[in-house]
C-alpha cells in the first residue's frame, strides 16, 4: 500500500488535534475536553474500548470509538456502543466512513463483540443514511428521556 492510499489503524494519543478538528467541523463547536478524556480512556483501557482511525497521506481523515458493554440491559453477550464517528469533510463520499467502520468492526470481532449499537438524533439524516447503508437496523429497545426540572403531573401518575 502506498503512502497516499487510505488505511485503517488504531487511534493514537497524537491524533487528538485532528479528532477535535474533524468533530468540530461536524458539530460546530470544540469538544476538546470530552474528546481528550474519551481518547485517553480508550488508550489506557483497551479492555473497555475499541477504536479505529483512517489515515490518508499521513494524516488522520476519520475516527471511530466505541465502549465495550458487558451485561447491560440484561444481555449476556459482549456488545459495543459506537459513541464517536467522524470523517473529515474533504474525505466524505469516498468510502472512508465505510472503511473506518469496517476497521472498527474488525476490532470488535477480535474483542469478542457480537453486536454494535449506536444512537443518532433523528434529524441527522446523513448519519442515519450512513448507518442504514452499513447494515444498522432499528433496535427493539426504545430510548426514553425526561427533564429533571419538570414536575410530575399528579393526575397522570399512577403507582
ZIBELGI-V72384 format. One record per residue. N is the residue number from 1. RES is the residue in one small letter. OMEGA is omega in whole degrees, 0 to 359 (none if undefined). D_CENTER is the distance of its C-alpha to the mean C-alpha in whole Angstrom. Layout:
n->N res->RES omega->OMEGA d_center->D_CENTER
n->N res->RES omega->OMEGA d_center->D_CENTER
This chain:
n->1 res->x omega->180 d_center->26
n->2 res->x omega->187 d_center->28
n->3 res->x omega->183 d_center->26
n->4 res->x omega->179 d_center->25
n->5 res->x omega->177 d_center->23
n->6 res->x omega->178 d_center->19
n->7 res->x omega->179 d_center->18
n->8 res->x omega->180 d_center->15
n->9 res->x omega->174 d_center->15
n->10 res->x omega->176 d_center->14
n->11 res->x omega->179 d_center->13
n->12 res->x omega->178 d_center->16
n->13 res->x omega->182 d_center->17
n->14 res->x omega->179 d_center->19
n->15 res->x omega->188 d_center->16
n->16 res->x omega->183 d_center->15
n->17 res->x omega->179 d_center->17
n->18 res->x omega->178 d_center->16
n->19 res->x omega->179 d_center->12
n->20 res->x omega->181 d_center->14
n->21 res->x omega->179 d_center->16
n->22 res->x omega->179 d_center->13
n->23 res->x omega->181 d_center->11
n->24 res->x omega->177 d_center->15
n->25 res->x omega->180 d_center->16
n->26 res->x omega->185 d_center->13
n->27 res->x omega->182 d_center->14
n->28 res->x omega->179 d_center->18
n->29 res->x omega->178 d_center->17
n->30 res->x omega->175 d_center->17
n->31 res->x omega->185 d_center->14
n->32 res->x omega->183 d_center->16
n->33 res->x omega->179 d_center->17
n->34 res->x omega->183 d_center->13
n->35 res->x omega->178 d_center->11
n->36 res->x omega->179 d_center->14
n->37 res->x omega->182 d_center->15
n->38 res->x omega->178 d_center->11
n->39 res->x omega->179 d_center->12
n->40 res->x omega->179 d_center->15
n->41 res->x omega->181 d_center->14
n->42 res->x omega->181 d_center->12
n->43 res->x omega->181 d_center->15
n->44 res->x omega->185 d_center->18
n->45 res->x omega->182 d_center->17
n->46 res->x omega->176 d_center->16
n->47 res->x omega->184 d_center->17
n->48 res->x omega->184 d_center->14
n->49 res->x omega->166 d_center->11
n->50 res->x omega->182 d_center->10
n->51 res->x omega->177 d_center->9
n->52 res->x omega->173 d_center->10
n->53 res->x omega->173 d_center->11
n->54 res->x omega->186 d_center->14
n->55 res->x omega->176 d_center->17
n->56 res->x omega->180 d_center->20
n->57 res->x omega->177 d_center->23
n->58 res->x omega->181 d_center->22
n->59 res->x omega->177 d_center->19
n->60 res->x omega->180 d_center->16
n->61 res->x omega->179 d_center->15
n->62 res->x omega->183 d_center->11
n->63 res->x omega->174 d_center->8
n->64 res->x omega->182 d_center->5
n->65 res->x omega->181 d_center->5
n->66 res->x omega->174 d_center->5
n->67 res->x omega->175 d_center->9
n->68 res->x omega->183 d_center->12
n->69 res->x omega->180 d_center->14
n->70 res->x omega->174 d_center->17
n->71 res->x omega->179 d_center->20
n->72 res->x omega->177 d_center->18
n->73 res->x omega->175 d_center->20
n->74 res->x omega->179 d_center->22
n->75 res->x omega->181 d_center->21
n->76 res->x omega->186 d_center->22
n->77 res->x omega->177 d_center->19
n->78 res->x omega->177 d_center->17
n->79 res->x omega->180 d_center->13
n->80 res->x omega->176 d_center->10
n->81 res->x omega->178 d_center->7
n->82 res->x omega->183 d_center->4
n->83 res->x omega->186 d_center->3
n->84 res->x omega->171 d_center->3
n->85 res->x omega->179 d_center->4
n->86 res->x omega->177 d_center->8
n->87 res->x omega->179 d_center->11
n->88 res->x omega->183 d_center->14
n->89 res->x omega->180 d_center->17
n->90 res->x omega->179 d_center->19
n->91 res->x omega->180 d_center->17
n->92 res->x omega->178 d_center->16
n->93 res->x omega->177 d_center->18
n->94 res->x omega->180 d_center->19
n->95 res->x omega->182 d_center->17
n->96 res->x omega->179 d_center->14
n->97 res->x omega->179 d_center->11
n->98 res->x omega->178 d_center->13
n->99 res->x omega->178 d_center->14
n->100 res->x omega->179 d_center->11
n->101 res->x omega->177 d_center->9
n->102 res->x omega->175 d_center->12
n->103 res->x omega->178 d_center->12
n->104 res->x omega->179 d_center->9
n->105 res->x omega->176 d_center->11
n->106 res->x omega->177 d_center->14
n->107 res->x omega->179 d_center->13
n->108 res->x omega->180 d_center->12
n->109 res->x omega->179 d_center->16
n->110 res->x omega->180 d_center->17
n->111 res->x omega->180 d_center->16
n->112 res->x omega->179 d_center->18
n->113 res->x omega->179 d_center->15
n->114 res->x omega->186 d_center->16
n->115 res->x omega->175 d_center->14
n->116 res->x omega->178 d_center->10
n->117 res->x omega->177 d_center->9
n->118 res->x omega->176 d_center->7
n->119 res->x omega->176 d_center->9
n->120 res->x omega->172 d_center->10
n->121 res->x omega->183 d_center->13
n->122 res->x omega->178 d_center->16
n->123 res->x omega->179 d_center->17
n->124 res->x omega->188 d_center->14
n->125 res->x omega->181 d_center->16
n->126 res->x omega->177 d_center->15
n->127 res->x omega->177 d_center->11
n->128 res->x omega->176 d_center->13
n->129 res->x omega->177 d_center->15
n->130 res->x omega->178 d_center->12
n->131 res->x omega->179 d_center->11
n->132 res->x omega->183 d_center->15
n->133 res->x omega->181 d_center->16
n->134 res->x omega->170 d_center->14
n->135 res->x omega->175 d_center->15
n->136 res->x omega->178 d_center->13
n->137 res->x omega->178 d_center->16
n->138 res->x omega->178 d_center->16
n->139 res->x omega->179 d_center->16
n->140 res->x omega->183 d_center->20
n->141 res->x omega->176 d_center->19
n->142 res->x omega->179 d_center->19
n->143 res->x omega->180 d_center->17
n->144 res->x omega->175 d_center->20
n->145 res->x omega->176 d_center->21
n->146 res->x omega->175 d_center->24
n->147 res->x omega->176 d_center->25
n->148 res->x omega->182 d_center->27
n->149 res->x omega->180 d_center->29
n->150 res->x omega->179 d_center->31
n->151 res->x omega->173 d_center->34
n->152 res->x omega->169 d_center->34
n->153 res->x omega->187 d_center->37
n->154 res->x omega->181 d_center->39
n->155 res->x omega->184 d_center->41
n->156 res->x omega->182 d_center->37
n->157 res->x omega->176 d_center->36
n->158 res->x omega->180 d_center->38
n->159 res->x omega->none d_center->38
